[in-house]
Amino acid sequence: MYSSIMGDLQVVRLSDHFGQYVVQLRCACGHTRECYAKTLAGFAGWDAKLADIVRRLRCSRCGKRSCTARVFERTVDRS
């Protein structure tokens, strides 16, 4: 889904880049999950800072709050 050429986007607030990106969340236990900015904005609002939201998230596998986030450009598969 993602090209290796694309780099990470710089996102401070969820409204940056008009919410057209995917957030990859990775826990210290190795569990990863991807979600859209729209999902996070549903409970925190579009003006919330991404760093503040990531600090509040818990891993669905181990239950710890040790997530890190990477942000990728949202692409459309046109095949």
C-alpha positions in Angstrom: 0.0 0.0 0.0 2.9 2.4 0.7 5.9 3.0 -1.5 9.3 2.8 0.1 10.2 6.1 -1.6 7.6 8.1 0.3 8.8 9.6 3.6 7.0 10.4 6.8 4.8 13.5 6.9 5.3 16.2 9.6 2.0 16.3 11.5 1.5 18.3 14.7 -2.3 18.6 14.8 -4.8 16.2 13.3 -6.1 18.8 10.9 -2.7 19.1 9.3 -2.6 18.0 5.6 -6.4 18.1 5.8 -6.5 14.8 7.5 -5.4 12.9 4.4 -2.9 10.6 6.0 -2.6 7.3 7.8 -1.2 6.9 11.3 0.8 3.7 12.0 0.8 3.0 15.7 3.5 0.6 17.1 3.7 -0.6 20.6 6.9 -1.7 22.5 5.6 -5.3 22.4 5.7 -5.3 18.6 2.0 -4.9 17.9 1.2 -2.5 15.0 -2.0 -1.0 13.9 -3.0 1.6 11.2 -5.8 4.1 11.6 -7.0 7.2 9.8 -6.9 10.7 11.2 -10.7 10.8 11.0 -10.9 7.9 13.6 -8.7 9.8 16.1 -10.5 13.1 15.5 -13.7 11.4 16.3 -12.9 11.2 20.0 -10.3 14.0 20.4 -11.3 16.6 17.8 -9.4 18.0 14.8 -7.5 20.6 16.8 -5.9 18.0 19.1 -2.1 17.4 18.9 -1.1 14.0 17.6 1.5 13.6 20.3 -1.1 14.1 23.0 -3.4 11.5 21.5 -0.6 8.9 21.1 0.3 9.3 24.8 -3.4 8.4 25.7 -3.6 5.3 23.5 -3.3 1.8 24.9 -2.1 -1.3 23.0 -5.0 -3.7 22.3 -2.6 -6.7 22.8 -0.6 -5.9 26.0 -2.6 -2.9 27.4 0.4 -0.7 28.0 0.7 3.0 27.0 3.9 2.7 25.1 2.9 3.5 21.6 4.8 5.4 18.9 3.3 6.9 15.8 4.4 7.3 12.2 2.4 9.2 9.7 2.2 8.3 6.0 0.6 9.9 3.0 -2.8 8.4 2.2 -2.8 6.8 -1.2 -5.5 5.5 -3.4 -5.2 2.1 -5.2 -6.3 2.7 -8.7 -6.2 -0.8 -10.1 
